[in-house]
């Protein structure tokens, strides 16, 4: 997956693999999380949001299973 840098106080970059619906988020603190079954439309909405951190917290965390990598 190719990561795209984002403007955020907590998130460094985001990647999405539409074939597996895997969303990968690298945080500024060095941790990386993978979220499963995230549709391309949700990734698109995340990248288009005015605050990726707020969108992640309200629309992805707690909605999709995840693992720290």
Phi, psi and omega in degrees: 000139178264123181277144176243126178296146178231157177269103183203149178281344183239338185248131179274310183203163183223141175225153178217135174251105183294334182289330178249356183055042178257128176251127179243130182237123175258125182265158180297338180278002177100348180277153178229135179235143173246130179251136185262151173062035179267113181296156178302327181295324178290320176299316179299315178297322177299311183291333180271353184288155180287339177219105182295327179296315179294320179296315179302313181295322186267337186240347184239308178299131181083348180258331183234143178292151184213166174214149175272136181242000000 
